[in-house]
């Protein structure tokens, strides 16, 4: 099985643990095509539920968090 495409059992999923590409684009204020590009580049893990592509919410939030810039002397 590819790392970027996982299939899981719906009964084990917690409420709100996964989001769709459309929800990710709304949360991150990015175009849906950008979210799908991140999936294709394997910067996000793709989870499949039937035909739906889902993303783990905490993985997406960690990716879009602003990175702390450390000044070098």
Number of C-alpha atoms within 10 A of each C-alpha: 6 7 9 15 15 14 13 10 7 8 6 7 10 8 6 9 12 19 18 17 21 17 16 22 17 12 14 16 10 13 13 17 12 12 22 18 12 15 19 13 11 13 14 19 21 22 21 15 12 7 6 10 20 22 21 17 17 12 14 19 13 10 14 12 9 8 8 6 6 6 5 4 3
